Amino acid sequence: MAGRSVVVGVGHYLPERIVPNSEFEKTLDTTDEWIRTRSGIERRHFAADDETTSDLATKAAEAALADAGLTADDIDAIVLATSTADLTFPSAATMVQARLGMTKGFAFDVQAVCAGFVFALSNANALILSGQAKRVLVIGAETFSRIMDWTDRSTCVLFGDGAGALVLEAQDGEGTAADRGILATDLNSDGRYKDLLYVDGGVSTQSTGHLRMQGNQVFRHAVEKLTKTAETALSRAGLRCADVDWIVPHQANIRIIQGTAKKMGLPMENVVVTVQDHGNTSAASIPLALSVGKQRGQIKPGDLIVTEAIGGGLAWGAVVLRW
Ligand code: UT7
């Protein structure tokens, strides 16, 4: 017998406002054609002015709880991945906790930018395996529209807002790769690459700041690091790329997604792709893709999934799980 963290519910929320690429043609020296061919993005959702990250997160959490047939009373912990929390403190996770009417347990944020959901999943898994929680809500939620420089065409056309959530539950498994639940994780960071992707402001530097990215430099790291972390996590679970039913990648750029799948030796038929509709939603992109992938009928119980992500830090990692 072995403890496993099994996904028992999934849900997501996207803000109402959808912005097609053509909107940017009005204010920037860019085209729908450039954005589509370089990134695969066709549209993205932006939060309303009075809509915050914890609003999006709460709606995604409610959808995941409904999918699991559970209520907030059944949850022991909330782990929320975000780089765009409503306030400097308290955590967005505690705000979601209050909004869900959850008066026990604990909640905290995880900040690993676009790799945030992979880090949050790994932390939630550790809480379950160490017996500190039986059921954990794991949320990725972002309002990256708040940190865009709308005059910088190389970044502001790429990002969007949204939220996704999973409910993880402690269950017994056999200790083999045939078990449902999280089978292995792999986390990495290398702070020497800070200047490739960062926000040029923050509390301690006394401003909010804007996202700055050397996109082509991040791109150069992405395919290699994502393939390696996915293969590492798979080998820790005693599995190979050929065993994978679905790659559910961070949705930053279709060319990175295609390059990683190719390096892993898997066709695009085995990849859940949402980047065309959501843009890059940072820590929200993987749970959004898991939720949409299930809705589309792609992801089914028993499927072997590898999620992988890279972003600011650089920070990157992968989680292997059986749905
Ligand atoms: O989620 C966190 C991790 N982030 C990522 O994974 C993002 C990784 N990077 C990327 O997705 C891509 O590098 C981008 C989509 C950001 C850019 O694609 P690229 O093929 O690497 O293009 P580039 O940055 O090398 O730029 C090519 C040209 C440049 O012009 P010059 O110097 O060749 O004259 C840019 O100025 O494209 C220009 N450019 C644009 N042109 C029209 C940059 N942004 C735009 C734009 N519209 N929006």
Residues whose N, C-alpha, C, O or C-beta is under 5 A from the ligand:
A	BS01	UT7	D29 T30 T31 W34 R38 S39 C114 R153 S154 V157 G215 N216 V218 F219 A252 N253 N280 I310 G311
